[in-house]
């Protein structure tokens, strides 16, 4: 009997060894997800969210490599698992909804065939049975007239239906963990709401754990139980969703919340959105110390002296910030471990 979280990530490090230098895309990331819970992973484009997701599945493209840390899934360390064993897990126990449904689906194969392929890859069933299960799952994700749509090609479906087809493909083998990478990107507001409602219903129905990757704090507020705020390859704040919105502690988290449009009360004048000053640092040439220091309104001299550690400031609320009492570790202490084969 497995106890504890379904997924536990400890000090995960994924680096890209490029001709121009070393890119620490994921640099010491830790989090956990319990069964039936959703963790929202939030941050600007290029902060390492998608690379974190690909690392969990051991699908990081070259020249990227997992160089350190542990990924404990159902009590087993995926970093030590043979590739053949990982193939059996992907799509069966671990599944992912990729960011762009049009590029994730094969344009020359019917949608039903592609969903059925996921069954054939992991279970010994006939093609007919796999196709029938694909139709059933398409019905479960509220694709209208699934018998006809199963014989359609991706370009014949709307963006919302293609996204539902990807969800059906990810869930058809009843995985324990679903990774959703920007599942509402490029969809209009009405379809976004439908997809989020669908994910919430399926999570309850299948008792899924979910890693929801997004830059949209509105999506997080509606869907997540816990939230990890990511910046320049590191998690800078981690807390229950209510704490993030009502008691944000890291200056970056506060900056993200100030960027969210809000309705104004009757009689109030227009409210100007506040931008976070500066730009995201180049991961090839990160500044010493806290990578957010150059954009931070609370910066202190010690922020640039070394790596800032994560501390717990309240139950289940962690933050990486000198202004909140985080200790400093000398940058020279960082070690690159041998890559996972």
C-alpha positions as CSV (number, residue, x, y, z in Angstrom):
1,X,0.0,0.0,0.0
2,X,1.5,3.3,-1.2
3,X,1.1,6.2,1.3
4,X,2.0,9.8,0.9
5,X,1.7,12.0,-2.2
6,X,1.1,10.4,-5.6
7,X,4.0,12.5,-7.1
8,X,6.9,14.0,-5.2
9,X,9.5,16.0,-7.0
10,X,12.7,16.6,-5.1
11,X,15.4,19.1,-6.2
12,X,14.8,18.5,-9.9
13,X,17.4,19.9,-12.2
14,X,17.2,19.9,-16.0
15,X,19.9,21.7,-17.9
16,X,20.5,22.5,-21.5
17,X,24.1,22.1,-22.6
18,X,24.2,24.5,-25.6
19,X,27.1,25.8,-27.7
20,X,26.5,29.3,-26.1
21,X,26.7,27.9,-22.6
22,X,24.7,26.2,-19.8
23,X,21.0,26.9,-19.5
24,X,19.5,26.0,-16.1
25,X,15.9,25.6,-17.3
26,X,14.8,23.8,-14.2
27,X,17.1,24.5,-11.2
28,X,16.2,22.8,-7.9
29,X,12.5,22.5,-8.2
30,X,10.5,20.6,-5.5
31,X,6.8,20.0,-5.1
32,X,4.3,17.2,-4.5
33,X,0.8,16.3,-5.6
34,X,-1.7,14.1,-3.7
35,X,-4.3,11.9,-5.4
36,X,-7.3,13.9,-6.4
37,X,-5.6,17.3,-6.0
38,X,-4.5,19.9,-8.6
39,X,-1.3,21.8,-8.4
40,X,-1.1,25.0,-10.5
41,X,2.4,25.8,-11.9
42,X,2.4,29.5,-12.8
43,X,4.9,31.8,-14.4
44,X,5.8,33.9,-17.4
45,X,6.8,32.3,-20.7
46,X,10.3,30.9,-20.6
47,X,10.4,30.3,-16.8
48,X,10.7,26.5,-17.1
49,X,7.1,25.3,-16.7
50,X,6.9,23.2,-19.8
51,X,10.4,21.8,-19.3
52,X,9.4,20.7,-15.8
53,X,6.4,18.8,-17.4
54,X,8.6,17.2,-20.0
55,X,11.1,16.3,-17.3
56,X,8.5,14.4,-15.4
57,X,7.8,12.2,-18.5
58,X,11.6,11.9,-19.3
59,X,10.9,13.6,-22.7
60,X,13.3,16.5,-22.5
61,X,14.7,17.0,-26.0
62,X,18.5,17.3,-26.7
63,X,20.6,19.1,-25.7
64,X,18.6,19.1,-22.5
65,X,19.2,16.5,-19.8
66,X,18.0,15.7,-16.3
67,X,21.1,16.2,-14.2
68,X,19.9,15.9,-10.7
69,X,17.0,15.3,-8.3
70,X,14.3,12.7,-7.8
71,X,10.8,12.2,-9.4
72,X,9.0,9.8,-7.1
73,X,5.7,8.5,-8.7
74,X,3.7,6.0,-6.8
75,X,6.8,5.4,-4.6
76,X,9.2,4.7,-7.6
77,X,11.9,7.0,-8.8
78,X,11.3,7.7,-12.5
79,X,14.9,9.1,-12.9
80,X,16.3,5.5,-12.2
81,X,13.7,3.8,-14.4
82,X,14.7,2.1,-17.7
83,X,13.4,3.7,-20.9
84,X,11.3,0.6,-21.7
85,X,9.6,0.8,-18.4
86,X,9.0,4.6,-18.8
87,X,7.3,3.9,-22.1
88,X,4.8,1.6,-20.4
89,X,4.0,4.3,-17.8
90,X,3.6,7.2,-20.3
91,X,0.0,7.4,-21.4
92,X,-1.1,4.6,-19.0
93,X,-0.3,6.0,-15.5
94,X,1.2,9.4,-16.5
95,X,-0.5,11.4,-19.3
96,X,-0.1,14.8,-20.7
97,X,-2.2,17.3,-22.7
98,X,0.2,19.2,-24.9
99,X,-0.1,22.9,-25.4
100,X,-1.1,23.2,-29.1
101,X,-3.8,20.7,-30.1
102,X,-3.3,21.3,-33.8
103,X,0.4,20.4,-33.7
104,X,-0.1,17.6,-31.1
105,X,-2.5,15.7,-33.4
106,X,-1.4,14.0,-36.6
107,X,-3.1,15.8,-39.5
108,X,-3.3,12.7,-41.7
109,X,-4.9,10.4,-39.2
110,X,-8.5,10.5,-38.0
111,X,-9.1,11.7,-34.5
112,X,-10.7,8.4,-33.4
113,X,-7.8,6.4,-34.7
114,X,-5.3,8.5,-32.8
115,X,-7.3,8.1,-29.5
116,X,-7.6,4.4,-30.1
117,X,-3.8,4.1,-30.6
118,X,-3.3,5.0,-27.0
119,X,-5.3,2.0,-26.0
120,X,-3.5,-0.3,-28.4
121,X,-0.1,0.9,-27.1
122,X,-0.9,-0.2,-23.5
123,X,-3.5,-2.9,-23.6
124,X,-4.1,-6.1,-25.4
125,X,-7.4,-5.4,-27.1
126,X,-8.7,-5.6,-30.7
127,X,-8.7,-2.6,-33.0
128,X,-12.5,-2.6,-33.0
129,X,-12.7,-2.6,-29.2
130,X,-10.0,0.2,-29.0
131,X,-12.0,2.3,-31.5
132,X,-15.3,1.7,-29.6
133,X,-13.5,2.8,-26.4
134,X,-12.3,5.9,-28.2
135,X,-15.8,6.8,-29.1
136,X,-17.0,6.3,-25.5
137,X,-14.2,8.6,-24.2
138,X,-15.1,11.2,-26.8
139,X,-18.6,11.1,-25.5
140,X,-17.3,11.4,-21.9
141,X,-15.5,14.6,-22.8
142,X,-18.7,16.0,-24.4
143,X,-17.7,15.8,-28.1
144,X,-21.0,15.9,-29.9
145,X,-21.9,13.1,-32.3
146,X,-18.7,11.1,-31.4
147,X,-19.3,8.3,-33.9
148,X,-19.0,10.8,-36.8
149,X,-16.3,13.0,-35.2
150,X,-14.1,9.9,-34.6
151,X,-13.8,9.6,-38.4
152,X,-12.9,13.3,-38.8
153,X,-9.4,14.7,-39.3
154,X,-8.0,17.3,-36.9
155,X,-8.5,20.2,-39.4
156,X,-12.2,19.4,-39.6
157,X,-12.7,20.1,-35.9
158,X,-12.8,23.5,-34.1
159,X,-10.1,24.4,-31.6
160,X,-12.3,23.5,-28.6
161,X,-13.1,20.0,-30.1
162,X,-9.4,19.4,-30.8
163,X,-8.6,20.2,-27.2
164,X,-11.4,17.8,-26.0
165,X,-9.9,15.1,-28.3
166,X,-6.5,15.6,-26.7
167,X,-8.1,15.2,-23.3
168,X,-9.9,12.0,-24.4
169,X,-6.5,10.7,-25.7
170,X,-4.8,11.5,-22.4
171,X,-7.5,9.9,-20.2
172,X,-8.5,6.8,-22.2
173,X,-6.2,4.6,-20.2
174,X,-7.3,6.1,-16.9
175,X,-4.0,7.6,-15.7
176,X,-3.3,8.5,-12.1
177,X,-1.7,11.8,-13.0
178,X,-2.7,14.2,-15.8
179,X,-0.3,17.0,-16.8
180,X,-2.1,19.8,-18.6
181,X,0.2,22.3,-20.3
182,X,-1.7,25.5,-21.0
183,X,-5.0,23.6,-21.8
184,X,-6.9,26.8,-22.7
185,X,-4.4,28.7,-24.8
186,X,-5.7,30.2,-28.0
187,X,-9.3,29.3,-27.1
188,X,-12.0,32.0,-26.7
189,X,-13.4,32.8,-23.2
190,X,-16.5,30.7,-23.5
191,X,-14.6,27.6,-24.7
192,X,-12.0,28.1,-22.0
193,X,-14.7,28.0,-19.4
194,X,-16.1,24.8,-20.9
195,X,-12.7,23.1,-21.0
196,X,-12.0,24.1,-17.3
197,X,-15.4,22.8,-16.2
198,X,-14.7,19.6,-18.1
199,X,-11.3,19.1,-16.5
200,X,-12.8,19.7,-13.0
201,X,-15.6,17.1,-13.7
202,X,-13.1,14.5,-15.0
203,X,-10.9,15.0,-12.1
204,X,-13.7,14.2,-9.7
205,X,-15.0,11.3,-11.9
206,X,-11.6,9.6,-12.3
207,X,-10.0,10.8,-9.0
208,X,-7.1,12.3,-11.0
209,X,-4.1,14.2,-9.7
210,X,-3.4,17.1,-12.0
211,X,-0.4,19.3,-12.7
212,X,-1.9,22.4,-14.4
213,X,0.6,24.6,-16.2
214,X,-0.5,28.1,-17.0
215,X,0.3,31.8,-17.0
216,X,-3.3,32.7,-16.3
217,X,-4.1,33.3,-12.6
218,X,-7.8,33.3,-13.3
219,X,-7.5,29.6,-14.5
220,X,-5.5,28.8,-11.3
221,X,-8.1,30.4,-9.0
222,X,-10.9,28.3,-10.6
223,X,-9.1,25.0,-10.8
224,X,-6.1,24.5,-8.5
225,X,-5.8,23.4,-4.9
226,X,-2.2,24.4,-4.4
227,X,0.0,26.8,-6.4
228,X,3.7,27.0,-7.3
229,X,4.9,30.3,-8.7
230,X,8.0,29.8,-10.9
231,X,10.6,32.3,-12.1
232,X,13.8,31.7,-14.0
233,X,13.8,27.9,-13.4
234,X,13.0,28.0,-9.7
235,X,9.8,27.9,-7.6
236,X,9.8,31.2,-5.6
237,X,6.5,30.7,-3.7
238,X,4.4,27.6,-2.9
239,X,1.1,27.7,-1.0
240,X,-2.6,26.7,-1.0
241,X,-4.5,28.6,-3.7
242,X,-6.4,30.8,-1.2
243,X,-3.1,31.9,0.5
244,X,-1.6,32.8,-2.9
245,X,-4.5,35.2,-3.7
246,X,-5.1,36.6,-0.2
247,X,-1.6,36.6,1.3
248,X,1.0,36.6,-1.4
249,X,4.5,36.9,0.0
250,X,7.0,37.0,-2.9
251,X,7.3,40.3,-4.7
252,X,7.0,38.4,-8.0
253,X,3.7,36.8,-7.0
254,X,2.4,40.2,-5.9
255,X,3.5,41.7,-9.3
256,X,1.6,38.9,-11.2
257,X,-1.6,39.6,-9.2
258,X,-1.4,43.3,-9.9
259,X,-1.3,42.5,-13.6
260,X,-4.7,40.8,-13.4
261,X,-7.6,42.9,-14.8
262,X,-10.3,43.6,-12.2
263,X,-13.9,44.9,-12.4
264,X,-14.4,48.3,-10.8
265,X,-17.3,49.2,-8.7
266,X,-20.0,51.5,-10.1
267,X,-18.9,55.1,-9.9
268,X,-15.2,54.3,-9.8
269,X,-12.9,55.5,-12.5
270,X,-10.8,53.2,-14.7
271,X,-8.1,51.3,-12.9
272,X,-4.7,51.1,-14.6
273,X,-3.0,47.8,-14.8
274,X,0.5,47.7,-13.1
275,X,3.2,46.0,-15.1
276,X,6.3,44.3,-13.6
277,X,9.2,46.5,-14.5
278,X,12.1,45.1,-16.4
279,X,12.5,41.9,-18.4
280,X,13.0,38.2,-17.6
281,X,16.7,37.5,-17.2
282,X,18.6,35.5,-19.8
283,X,19.1,32.0,-18.4
284,X,22.5,31.8,-20.2
285,X,23.7,34.7,-18.0
286,X,21.7,34.8,-14.8
287,X,22.7,37.6,-12.4
288,X,24.2,36.5,-9.0
289,X,21.8,35.8,-6.2
290,X,18.1,36.1,-6.7
291,X,17.2,36.3,-10.4
292,X,14.3,38.6,-9.7
293,X,16.4,41.2,-7.9
294,X,16.8,43.6,-10.9
295,X,13.0,43.9,-11.1
296,X,12.1,43.8,-7.4
297,X,10.8,46.8,-5.5
298,X,12.0,45.2,-2.2
299,X,15.6,44.4,-3.2
300,X,18.2,44.3,-0.6
301,X,22.1,44.2,-0.9
302,X,22.1,40.6,0.4
303,X,19.7,39.5,-2.4
304,X,22.7,39.4,-4.8
305,X,25.2,37.6,-2.5
306,X,24.2,34.0,-3.2
307,X,21.4,31.5,-3.8
308,X,18.3,32.3,-1.8
309,X,16.8,29.3,0.0
310,X,13.1,28.4,0.3
311,X,11.6,28.7,3.8
312,X,8.2,27.9,5.4
313,X,6.6,31.1,6.7
314,X,3.3,29.5,7.6
315,X,1.9,26.0,7.5
316,X,2.2,24.8,3.8
317,X,3.3,28.3,2.7
318,X,6.8,28.5,1.4
319,X,8.7,31.4,-0.1
320,X,12.2,32.1,-1.5
321,X,12.8,35.8,-0.6
322,X,15.5,37.5,1.5
323,X,12.9,40.1,2.6
324,X,10.9,37.3,4.2
325,X,13.9,35.8,6.0
326,X,15.2,33.3,3.5
327,X,18.9,32.4,4.2
328,X,21.6,32.8,1.6
329,X,23.7,29.9,0.3
330,X,27.0,30.6,-1.5
331,X,26.5,30.1,-5.3
332,X,29.7,28.1,-5.5
333,X,28.1,25.3,-3.5
334,X,25.9,24.3,-6.5
335,X,26.8,21.0,-8.1
336,X,25.8,19.5,-11.4
337,X,25.2,15.8,-11.0
338,X,25.7,13.2,-13.6
339,X,23.0,13.0,-16.2
340,X,20.3,10.3,-16.2
341,X,21.1,7.8,-18.9
